């Protein structure tokens, strides 16, 4: 008997199976069900190896670096968040090379006089009449 996993809904051995259900089938039935695509064999568990020592060292250093503080400084200075792809050197370079322009206060323009309650009547312009 071989263990299989159903890939489609079907009945086998008086049992209704749905996709993802595990079941056991005889060797010949297992070969046939896998061949027509109704079932697949379960994958063997794979033991994953850890990352190499040099990668672990880089991750440990980057976890304690000053990138979050530099990003906060950039956001405080420019009012927008830095690009997430920038590393610490790039953020520091952007902070050093760019100067925020000083904002000069705008002089207030004199206000227009308030309209009067009874404005002066405007006489209509008279155009010469060619018919008269």
Secondary structure, DSSP 8 states (H G I E B T S, - for coil): -EEEEESS-EEETTEEE-TT-EEEE-HHHHHHHHHTTSEEE-----------HHHHHHHHHHHTSSHHHHHHHHHHHHSS---TT--HHHHHHHHHH-------------------SS-----------S--
